[in-house]
Amino acid sequence: MPPKQDTLPKNWPPILPYLRAPSYSKSLTPTYLSALRTKPQDIPVIPTNTPRGPCQLVRITPITSPSHPTNGQSGLFATRDLKPATFILQYIGEIHATPSNSDPDPHAESNYDLSLDREHGIGIDADKRGNEARFINDYRGVAERPNAEFREVWDERRKERGMGVWVLPEGKSGKGRGIRRGEEILVSYGRGFWGARREGEV
Ligand SMILES: C[S@@+](CC[C@H](N)C(=O)[O-])C[C@H]1O[C@@H](n2cnc3c(N)ncnc32)[C@H](O)[C@@H]1O
């Protein structure tokens, strides 16, 4: 039976709004909205049977292992075996414009901000609200390599672009083996993420 509309994922932080669909920042002017609602060629479509709300394939889990770099935080774990190239869930948060030039960027300090469209300057920030995907950690210091990736998707129900979390496909560097039940879902945030944080260190 699908979960009820008001059900929250287990271990969802009570103070954080849980989103079943993206929210829009006021910074999204009609030009940004038009880019968001234009389907790029050849991007995968979110499977139509994907539920709106808690994802049954994953569980938010507090990390309690001292050797894990996010000990004391949480991570996202698979609740069943997932085959290579499986769509897991969408990365949901506030869709916003990324200011160009020297304008102040209110999302610059966020650890939950993903770029959706670099050309037009659109991002998705799940810092203040979002879904389970905001708990996905980077593989560095946890495993030898990532087992999942962020890849753009088209949401046919909302007719807009979004970001999906996918199990790495088999062919990708010959390393996609799927994700086993109980395994942590790990992506690569990219060197840019960690580079920016090192620069910010004092
Ligand atoms: C999108 S959040 C991931 C979820 C986070 N663990 C939580 O419980 O909210 C990104 C933040 O998690 C932490 N993080 C994720 N992966 C990490 C890793 N491999 N090593 C160290 N910190 C990591 C960093 O603090 C990073 O800024």
Ligand as a Chemical Component Dictionary entry (heavy atoms), coordinates in Angstrom:
data_LIG
# 
_chem_comp.id                   LIG 
_chem_comp.type                 NON-POLYMER 
_chem_comp.pdbx_formal_charge   0 
_chem_comp.three_letter_code    LIG 
# 
loop_
_chem_comp_atom.comp_id 
_chem_comp_atom.atom_id 
_chem_comp_atom.alt_atom_id 
_chem_comp_atom.type_symbol 
_chem_comp_atom.charge 
_chem_comp_atom.model_Cartn_x 
_chem_comp_atom.model_Cartn_y 
_chem_comp_atom.model_Cartn_z 
_chem_comp_atom.pdbx_ordinal 
LIG C1  C1  C 0  24.144 17.130 1.447 1  
LIG S1  S1  S 1  24.783 17.003 3.069 2  
LIG C2  C2  C 0  24.790 15.271 3.319 3  
LIG C3  C3  C 0  23.920 14.876 4.481 4  
LIG C4  C4  C 0  24.494 15.169 5.855 5  
LIG N1  N1  N 0  25.358 14.075 6.270 6  
LIG C5  C5  C 0  23.361 15.363 6.861 7  
LIG O1  O1  O 0  23.160 14.541 7.762 8  
LIG O2  O2  O -1 22.638 16.366 6.740 9  
LIG C6  C6  C 0  26.445 17.456 2.747 10 
LIG C7  C7  C 0  27.301 17.585 3.976 11 
LIG O3  O3  O 0  27.516 16.299 4.553 12 
LIG C8  C8  C 0  28.868 16.182 4.983 13 
LIG N2  N2  N 0  29.527 15.114 4.176 14 
LIG C9  C9  C 0  28.956 14.379 3.216 15 
LIG N3  N3  N 0  29.815 13.475 2.727 16 
LIG C10 C10 C 0  30.959 13.637 3.413 17 
LIG C11 C11 C 0  32.232 12.990 3.375 18 
LIG N4  N4  N 0  32.487 11.986 2.556 19 
LIG N5  N5  N 0  33.192 13.446 4.209 20 
LIG C12 C12 C 0  32.952 14.451 5.076 21 
LIG N6  N6  N 0  31.765 15.098 5.170 22 
LIG C13 C13 C 0  30.785 14.702 4.339 23 
LIG C14 C14 C 0  29.527 17.503 4.780 24 
LIG O4  O4  O 0  29.353 18.231 5.976 25 
LIG C15 C15 C 0  28.689 18.111 3.681 26 
LIG O5  O5  O 0  28.735 19.502 3.711 27 
# 
loop_
_chem_comp_bond.comp_id 
_chem_comp_bond.atom_id_1 
_chem_comp_bond.atom_id_2 
_chem_comp_bond.value_order 
_chem_comp_bond.pdbx_ordinal 
LIG C1  S1  SING 1  
LIG S1  C2  SING 2  
LIG S1  C6  SING 3  
LIG C2  C3  SING 4  
LIG C3  C4  SING 5  
LIG C4  N1  SING 6  
LIG C4  C5  SING 7  
LIG C5  O1  DOUB 8  
LIG C5  O2  SING 9  
LIG C6  C7  SING 10 
LIG C7  O3  SING 11 
LIG C7  C15 SING 12 
LIG O3  C8  SING 13 
LIG C8  N2  SING 14 
LIG C8  C14 SING 15 
LIG N2  C9  SING 16 
LIG N2  C13 SING 17 
LIG C9  N3  DOUB 18 
LIG N3  C10 SING 19 
LIG C10 C11 SING 20 
LIG C10 C13 DOUB 21 
LIG C11 N4  SING 22 
LIG C11 N5  DOUB 23 
LIG N5  C12 SING 24 
LIG C12 N6  DOUB 25 
LIG N6  C13 SING 26 
LIG C14 O4  SING 27 
LIG C14 C15 SING 28 
LIG C15 O5  SING 29 
# 
